[in-house]
Amino acid sequence: MSYETYAEHIAQLQQATEAALGKHEFEALVLCSGAAQLKNRFDDQTWPLSPTPTYSHWCPLVEPDAYVIVRPGKKPTLVRTVVDDFWETAVPPESDHFWEAFDVVTVGAGLAGDVLPGGKVAVITRDAGQAPPGEVNPSELIGALDQLRTIKTAYEIECLAEATRRAVIGHRAIEKRFLEGEVSELELHLTYLLASEQDDAVAPYKNIVALGEHCAVLHYVAYQKLKVAGPTSMLVDAGAKCQSYGSDITRTYARGDGAAANRFRALIGRLDEMQQQIVALIKPGVPYEDLHDETHRMLAKLLIETGLGKGSVDELATRGVTRAFLPHGLGHSLGVTVHDVGMKPRPPRPENKFLRTTSTIEAGQVFTIEPGLYFIEGLLGPLRAGDASTLVDWKAVDELRPFGGIRIEDNILVRAAGVRNLTREAFSA
Ligand SMILES: [Mn+2]
């Protein structure tokens, strides 16, 4: 990676940030990486640093007590706090492309205050209790800066594409290990980390690695050591980082023979097709929530065609049947945080309450498309007990329940004409 587009990324950010500072009447902006935080007050260990996202938008350096200072008409300053410490050291940055964009100032412990600007300053930090002087986390300015994060620069797209390629290396390794036979969730999780060259603490989010009925737990991270043999399923939802940018990819697999395993495998194939049909509907101007609604109609059709659902598409989509099989939202923005900001200008309609994305699709956005189909007792139990019970073939549900569920998730860049599917592109390379 050459990161030749980084200078242009900073130039665009500088221009847009100057406009936001002018509008909200600030003379300078201080973005704080954050302070080292104790895991709890009775412990002497600190959490790995996860910097303030607005800081990471400018600077990929992961160090505590670093500051990016933005002032109209001036080259941005990067203040580093360098401490003489023979116990610990920060992970060095993976490349040197960013230093030249800043005037770099190095200070000793606790001395950053000497070089930070005075006047009407906005300070954005994850650690408000340890903030330097200024107006801390002004909400309107944060809203404006969050908006900037929704349309990716060429540099950000390059980082997200690379983060996707890195994750796909892990996905290939975990698929291979799963299909080989007897294996535990813990071993699969570690296989992914090793192949994608990541420590658990620096992955964009904790890997979701589930076998069998655990695939029905949407955020399953309780990796068990128990070795599982024979026909079963695996759901793996795991990403990787490039600079500060993270990918977020899910695949589901089935292993072994038998009527139930074969039926579940066929269902994975159908959901995979459906996911690509949703991606094909993406274009600038379409409200994201419309895609989510269309997903429920497509899922209703899939349930009927695979023998899980009975009745009409309309009944299944409007009487809560599809929402019991697919409770979460269709996707979310990606960037320096895995559920990135700025694409939820209003809450979703009540029946879509977990949808994180309600903005209109625009060129330059990068978001996930991640439909699923799960057998979650807490949602199917009430459905089975209610009026809509006759719309489901419960025998088929009970046959598939040990496989937990399916999710297929890709990372999508919207372009003026069509999309670039960063995930399928990396899998087919
Ligand atoms: Mn996701």
Boltz pocket constraint, residues with backbone or C-beta under 6 A from the ligand:
constraints:
  - pocket:
      binder: B
      contacts: [[A, 248], [A, 332], [A, 338], [A, 368], [A, 370], [A, 409]]
      max_distance: 6.0
